[in-house]
Amino acid sequence: MHYLVSVIHNSPSLATPDEMAATDAFNDRLEAEGHWVFAGGLAAPSTATVIDNRGAEALFTDGPYVESKEYLAGFWVIKAADLDVALKLASDGSKACNRRVEVRPFL
């Protein structure tokens, strides 16, 4: 099963060199253990563009779709045998990147 592990951040600061090194080591572990699918860090919410094309024409708006102190800073897509394995991996990922994470299974 595939899981999305979302990294939640609440500060405009980027990862420190130590956090980046720990995250790189965690990524290497995911690959070595066969859990790796894809991962990526995201630019600040201020770089977002929201598109709403539910009406007669598309409306493009700068900035995040919701005002919040927390935002999606990055993510992993992992493979795990079950939710327990995914939660353990996510716990290790949270420790590595020094951020809270959210785990959600793909449908």
N, CA, C and O atoms as a DFTB+ gen file, in Angstrom:
428 C
 N C O
     1  1       0.840      -1.175       0.000
     2  2       0.000       0.000       0.000
     3  2       0.890       1.245       0.000
     4  3       1.996       1.232       0.541
     5  1       0.400       2.300      -0.603
     6  2       1.125       3.572      -0.636
     7  2       0.529       4.543       0.377
     8  3      -0.680       4.564       0.612
     9  1       1.412       5.346       0.971
    10  2       1.007       6.334       1.962
    11  2       1.660       7.668       1.636
    12  3       2.792       7.724       1.156
    13  1       0.924       8.741       1.906
    14  2       1.458      10.095       1.809
    15  2       1.843      10.534       3.211
    16  3       1.013      10.534       4.120
    17  1       3.094      10.905       3.383
    18  2       3.577      11.447       4.657
    19  2       3.842      12.927       4.412
    20  3       4.821      13.297       3.764
    21  1       2.958      13.763       4.938
    22  2       3.050      15.208       4.738
    23  2       3.849      15.843       5.866
    24  3       3.606      15.566       7.040
    25  1       4.795      16.688       5.510
    26  2       5.611      17.395       6.499
    27  2       4.938      18.733       6.788
    28  3       4.710      19.536       5.883
    29  1       4.627      18.960       8.056
    30  2       3.909      20.165       8.484
    31  2       4.897      21.104       9.154
    32  3       5.634      20.710      10.057
    33  1       4.902      22.357       8.699
    34  2       5.846      23.330       9.253
    35  2       5.082      24.592       9.630
    36  3       4.008      24.855       9.090
    37  1       5.631      25.368      10.549
    38  2       4.934      26.573      11.003
    39  2       5.847      27.784      11.090
    40  3       5.578      28.721      11.841
    41  1       6.925      27.763      10.319
    42  2       7.886      28.856      10.356
    43  2       8.409      29.098       8.940
    44  3       8.500      28.155       8.153
    45  1       8.750      30.327       8.606
    46  2       9.295      30.581       7.267
    47  2      10.731      30.074       7.092
    48  3      11.275      30.117       5.988
    49  1      11.341      29.595       8.176
    50  2      12.733      29.153       8.091
    51  2      12.848      27.849       7.311
    52  3      11.941      27.016       7.310
    53  1      13.979      27.701       6.654
    54  2      14.275      26.466       5.939
    55  2      14.924      25.478       6.896
    56  3      15.265      25.823       8.028
    57  1      15.089      24.261       6.434
    58  2      15.750      23.242       7.248
    59  2      17.196      23.641       7.507
    60  3      17.858      24.230       6.653
    61  1      17.665      23.312       8.686
    62  2      19.064      23.566       9.028
    63  2      19.938      22.528       8.325
    64  3      19.422      21.515       7.854
    65  1      21.242      22.759       8.244
    66  2      22.123      21.745       7.657
    67  2      22.012      20.387       8.358
    68  3      22.041      19.351       7.693
    69  1      21.887      20.376       9.681
    70  2      21.736      19.112      10.412
    71  2      20.427      18.420      10.049
    72  3      20.398      17.201       9.875
    73  1      19.337      19.190       9.932
    74  2      18.045      18.611       9.542
    75  2      18.105      18.057       8.117
    76  3      17.544      16.998       7.837
    77  1      18.778      18.768       7.226
    78  2      18.916      18.285       5.845
    79  2      19.717      16.988       5.805
    80  3      19.358      16.062       5.078
    81  1      20.790      16.913       6.573
    82  2      21.618      15.707       6.608
    83  2      20.821      14.526       7.159
    84  3      20.905      13.417       6.630
    85  1      20.051      14.761       8.218
    86  2      19.241      13.691       8.801
    87  2      18.145      13.241       7.833
    88  3      17.842      12.052       7.740
    89  1      17.561      14.188       7.122
    90  2      16.532      13.855       6.136
    91  2      17.130      13.081       4.974
    92  3      16.525      12.119       4.501
    93  1      18.295      13.478       4.507
    94  2      18.975      12.734       3.438
    95  2      19.267      11.299       3.874
    96  3      19.090      10.366       3.091
    97  1      19.712      11.121       5.114
    98  2      19.993       9.773       5.632
    99  2      18.704       8.954       5.711
   100  3      18.701       7.764       5.394
   101  1      17.612       9.589       6.133
   102  2      16.319       8.902       6.183
   103  2      15.875       8.504       4.777
   104  3      15.383       7.394       4.574
   105  1      16.043       9.400       3.807
   106  2      15.694       9.076       2.414
   107  2      16.503       7.879       1.919
   108  3      15.960       6.986       1.267
   109  1      17.789       7.861       2.225
   110  2      18.645       6.734       1.834
   111  2      18.137       5.434       2.456
   112  3      18.131       4.387       1.808
   113  1      17.715       5.511       3.707
   114  2      17.176       4.322       4.379
   115  2      15.892       3.848       3.706
   116  3      15.713       2.650       3.485
   117  1      14.995       4.785       3.377
   118  2      13.757       4.407       2.690
   119  2      14.071       3.673       1.392
   120  3      13.450       2.656       1.083
   121  1      15.027       4.183       0.638
   122  2      15.416       3.538      -0.620
   123  2      16.001       2.154      -0.371
   124  3      15.625       1.191      -1.040
   125  1      16.910       2.049       0.580
   126  2      17.579       0.780       0.861
   127  2      16.600      -0.292       1.332
   128  3      16.785      -1.472       1.037
   129  1      15.559       0.114       2.063
   130  2      14.594      -0.839       2.601
   131  2      13.402      -1.080       1.680
   132  3      12.500      -1.843       2.025
   133  1      13.389      -0.437       0.509
   134  2      12.319      -0.662      -0.462
   135  2      11.025       0.088      -0.201
   136  3       9.986      -0.266      -0.759
   137  1      11.066       1.120       0.639
   138  2       9.864       1.907       0.942
   139  2       9.736       3.156       0.074
   140  3       8.661       3.753       0.007
   141  1      10.803       3.550      -0.581
   142  2      10.859       4.809      -1.333
   143  2       9.979       4.748      -2.577
   144  3      10.062       3.795      -3.353
   145  1       9.145       5.750      -2.766
   146  2       8.433       5.969      -4.025
   147  2       8.838       7.325      -4.584
   148  3       9.318       7.421      -5.713
   149  1       8.640       8.390      -3.776
   150  2       8.930       9.739      -4.229
   151  2       8.910      10.664      -3.026
   152  3       8.217      10.388      -2.047
   153  1       9.651      11.746      -3.084
   154  2       9.630      12.755      -2.026
   155  2       9.999      14.099      -2.610
   156  3      10.618      14.183      -3.671
   157  1       9.614      15.152      -1.907
   158  2       9.985      16.481      -2.356
   159  2       9.707      17.525      -1.302
   160  3       8.793      17.392      -0.488
   161  1      10.508      18.558      -1.333
   162  2      10.277      19.726      -0.494
   163  2       9.551      20.772      -1.323
   164  3       9.690      20.811      -2.545
   165  1       8.789      21.605      -0.669
   166  2       7.998      22.615      -1.364
   167  2       8.463      24.024      -0.998
   168  3       8.941      24.266       0.110
   169  1       8.315      24.937      -1.940
   170  2       8.639      26.345      -1.698
   171  2       7.622      26.930      -0.713
   172  3       6.597      26.312      -0.426
   173  1       7.910      28.093      -0.213
   174  2       7.055      28.761       0.771
   175  2       5.640      28.974       0.229
   176  3       5.452      29.107      -0.981
   177  1       4.645      29.005       1.123
   178  2       3.262      29.219       0.687
   179  2       3.072      30.503      -0.123
   180  3       2.169      30.577      -0.957
   181  1       3.901      31.502       0.110
   182  2       3.771      32.764      -0.622
   183  2       4.024      32.590      -2.118
   184  3       3.684      33.475      -2.903
   185  1       4.610      31.475      -2.520
   186  2       4.866      31.226      -3.942
   187  2       3.700      30.506      -4.630
   188  3       3.736      30.280      -5.839
   189  1       2.674      30.149      -3.861
   190  2       1.552      29.368      -4.395
   191  2       0.648      30.194      -5.295
   192  3       0.534      31.410      -5.140
   193  1       0.016      29.521      -6.229
   194  2      -1.058      30.084      -7.043
   195  2      -2.249      29.152      -6.935
   196  3      -2.124      27.952      -7.177
   197  1      -3.396      29.690      -6.574
   198  2      -4.623      28.910      -6.467
   199  2      -5.430      29.137      -7.736
   200  3      -5.605      30.274      -8.176
   201  1      -5.920      28.051      -8.320
   202  2      -6.704      28.119      -9.548
   203  2      -8.097      27.563      -9.275
   204  3      -8.240      26.448      -8.772
   205  1      -9.115      28.341      -9.606
   206  2     -10.505      27.900      -9.460
   207  2     -11.173      27.986     -10.825
   208  3     -11.502      29.075     -11.295
   209  1     -11.370      26.855     -11.448
   210  2     -11.985      26.810     -12.775
   211  2     -13.348      26.142     -12.713
   212  3     -13.730      25.403     -13.620
   213  1     -14.087      26.410     -11.625
   214  2     -15.428      25.846     -11.488
   215  2     -16.489      26.710     -12.141
   216  3     -17.621      26.262     -12.320
   217  1     -16.151      27.927     -12.497
   218  2     -17.121      28.843     -13.076
   219  2     -16.953      28.966     -14.581
   220  3     -16.483      28.043     -15.246
   221  1     -17.344      30.117     -15.104
   222  2     -17.295      30.365     -16.549
   223  2     -15.865      30.438     -17.069
   224  3     -15.591      30.061     -18.209
   225  1     -14.964      30.921     -16.237
   226  2     -13.554      30.987     -16.637
   227  2     -12.661      30.789     -15.421
   228  3     -13.097      30.964     -14.283
   229  1     -11.422      30.426     -15.666
   230  2     -10.486      30.155     -14.576
   231  2     -10.108      31.439     -13.850
   232  3      -9.868      32.477     -14.467
   233  1     -10.062      31.343     -12.533
   234  2      -9.651      32.453     -11.691
   235  2      -8.333      32.065     -11.030
   236  3      -8.254      31.037     -10.356
   237  1      -7.305      32.875     -11.217
   238  2      -5.977      32.629     -10.656
   239  2      -5.732      33.625      -9.524
   240  3      -5.887      34.833      -9.708
   241  1      -5.348      33.113      -8.350
   242  2      -5.120      33.951      -7.181
   243  2      -3.753      33.626      -6.589
   244  3      -3.397      32.457      -6.442
   245  1      -2.995      34.655      -6.254
   246  2      -1.699      34.440      -5.607
   247  2      -1.894      34.018      -4.161
   248  3      -2.859      34.411      -3.505
   249  1      -0.965      33.216      -3.679
   250  2      -0.951      32.851      -2.267
   251  2      -1.677      31.562      -1.967
   252  3      -2.344      30.999      -2.835
   253  1      -1.550      31.098      -0.748
   254  2      -2.163      29.827      -0.358
   255  2      -3.680      29.917      -0.341
   256  3      -4.257      30.998      -0.224
   257  1      -4.306      28.764      -0.460
   258  2      -5.767      28.724      -0.493
   259  2      -6.389      28.945       0.871
   260  3      -7.588      29.205       0.968
   261  1      -5.595      28.847       1.929
   262  2      -6.113      29.059       3.277
   263  2      -5.042      29.794       4.095
   264  3      -3.850      29.517       3.959
   265  1      -5.469      30.712       4.924
   266  2      -4.539      31.411       5.810
   267  2      -4.322      30.565       7.052
   268  3      -5.275      30.242       7.761
   269  1      -3.102      30.213       7.313
   270  2      -2.786      29.351       8.448
   271  2      -1.336      29.555       8.844
   272  3      -0.509      29.943       8.019
   273  1      -1.031      29.297      10.099
   274  2       0.358      29.362      10.547
   275  2       1.112      28.123      10.097
   276  3       2.331      28.163       9.927
   277  1       0.392      27.018       9.902
   278  2       1.015      25.772       9.462
   279  2       0.818      25.605       7.963
   280  3      -0.174      26.064       7.396
   281  1       1.769      24.948       7.342
   282  2       1.666      24.716       5.908
   283  2       2.397      23.440       5.536
   284  3       3.213      22.927       6.302
   285  1       2.093      22.935       4.349
   286  2       2.735      21.750       3.816
   287  2       4.108      22.145       3.302
   288  3       4.224      22.889       2.327
   289  1       5.159      21.642       3.965
   290  2       6.530      22.018       3.616
   291  2       7.194      20.998       2.708
   292  3       8.177      21.310       2.036
   293  1       6.672      19.797       2.684
   294  2       7.241      18.735       1.862
   295  2       6.475      17.456       2.095
   296  3       5.493      17.438       2.838
   297  1       6.918      16.384       1.463
   298  2       6.186      15.128       1.591
   299  2       7.050      13.953       1.150
   300  3       8.043      14.110       0.440
   301  1       6.639      12.788       1.591
   302  2       7.150      11.522       1.082
   303  2       5.952      10.716       0.606
   304  3       4.885      10.770       1.218
   305  1       6.114       9.986      -0.458
   306  2       5.186       8.926      -0.837
   307  2       5.966       7.639      -0.600
   308  3       7.016       7.415      -1.202
   309  1       5.441       6.798       0.283
   310  2       6.152       5.583       0.656
   311  2       5.298       4.349       0.379
   312  3       4.075       4.427       0.262
   313  1       5.980       3.210       0.277
   314  2       5.324       1.909       0.216
   315  2       5.521       1.245       1.568
   316  3       6.628       1.239       2.105
   317  1       4.445       0.683       2.121
   318  2       4.546      -0.033       3.388
   319  2       3.526      -1.168       3.380
   320  3       2.468      -1.063       2.760
   321  1       3.851      -2.233       4.064
   322  2       2.981      -3.404       4.101
   323  2       1.638      -3.103       4.756
   324  3       0.614      -3.668       4.373
   325  1       1.643      -2.214       5.742
   326  2       0.397      -1.857       6.431
   327  2       0.584      -0.519       7.150
   328  3       1.660       0.077       7.124
   329  1      -0.490      -0.070       7.788
   330  2      -0.459       1.228       8.458
   331  2       0.559       1.264       9.592
   332  3       1.205       2.291       9.801
   333  1       0.713       0.176      10.322
   334  2       1.685       0.162      11.419
   335  2       3.102       0.441      10.912
   336  3       3.843       1.208      11.527
   337  1       3.472      -0.170       9.809
   338  2       4.799       0.070       9.223
   339  2       4.901       1.519       8.762
   340  3       5.915       2.177       8.994
   341  1       3.853       2.017       8.111
   342  2       3.858       3.406       7.636
   343  2       4.000       4.389       8.797
   344  3       4.727       5.377       8.692
   345  1       3.312       4.120       9.891
   346  2       3.389       5.013      11.052
   347  2       4.782       4.994      11.679
   348  3       5.277       6.034      12.113
   349  1       5.408       3.837      11.730
   350  2       6.778       3.750      12.260
   351  2       7.746       4.531      11.378
   352  3       8.588       5.279      11.874
   353  1       7.614       4.347      10.054
   354  2       8.477       5.094       9.132
   355  2       8.232       6.595       9.254
   356  3       9.178       7.382       9.266
   357  1       6.963       6.991       9.343
   358  2       6.631       8.413       9.472
   359  2       7.190       8.988      10.762
   360  3       7.646      10.131      10.789
   361  1       7.157       8.204      11.829
   362  2       7.731       8.647      13.103
   363  2       9.222       8.910      12.946
   364  3       9.739       9.909      13.446
   365  1       9.911       8.009      12.247
   366  2      11.339       8.199      11.995
   367  2      11.587       9.407      11.095
   368  3      12.565      10.131      11.278
   369  1      10.698       9.621      10.122
   370  2      10.810      10.790       9.249
   371  2      10.600      12.088      10.004
   372  3      11.292      13.075       9.752
   373  1       9.655      12.094      10.924
   374  2       9.410      13.272      11.756
   375  2      10.645      13.615      12.579
   376  3      11.009      14.783      12.717
   377  1      11.276      12.597      13.118
   378  2      12.502      12.802      13.903
   379  2      13.611      13.359      13.014
   380  3      14.331      14.277      13.407
   381  1      13.741      12.794      11.805
   382  2      14.813      13.212      10.895
   383  2      14.667      14.668      10.460
   384  3      15.638      15.424      10.486
   385  1      13.460      15.061      10.062
   386  2      13.279      16.427       9.542
   387  2      12.939      17.433      10.630
   388  3      12.898      18.637      10.377
   389  1      12.693      16.936      11.855
   390  2      12.390      17.798      12.995
   391  2      11.112      18.610      12.767
   392  3      11.035      19.791      13.107
   393  1      10.128      17.953      12.190
   394  2       8.826      18.567      11.921
   395  2       7.732      17.551      12.259
   396  3       7.988      16.349      12.326
   397  1       6.524      18.044      12.467
   398  2       5.374      17.142      12.595
   399  2       5.036      16.602      11.209
   400  3       5.282      17.263      10.200
   401  1       4.477      15.406      11.170
   402  2       4.055      14.827       9.897
   403  2       2.649      14.257      10.037
   404  3       2.190      13.947      11.136
   405  1       1.989      14.128       8.913
   406  2       0.661      13.515       8.843
   407  2       0.746      12.348       7.879
   408  3       1.380      12.466       6.830
   409  1       0.122      11.221       8.205
   410  2       0.144      10.027       7.352
   411  2      -1.268       9.768       6.837
   412  3      -2.231       9.745       7.602
   413  1      -1.369       9.572       5.521
   414  2      -2.661       9.238       4.920
   415  2      -2.454       8.192       3.839
   416  3      -1.557       8.323       3.007
   417  1      -3.298       7.135       3.848
   418  2      -3.190       6.122       2.805
   419  2      -3.788       6.641       1.501
   420  3      -4.717       7.448       1.500
   421  1      -3.232       6.159       0.396
   422  2      -3.846       6.415      -0.905
   423  2      -5.049       5.505      -1.045
   424  3      -5.041       4.391      -0.522
   425  1      -6.070       5.951      -1.731
   426  2      -7.257       5.122      -1.985
   427  2      -6.966       4.132      -3.092
   428  3      -7.836       3.341      -3.458
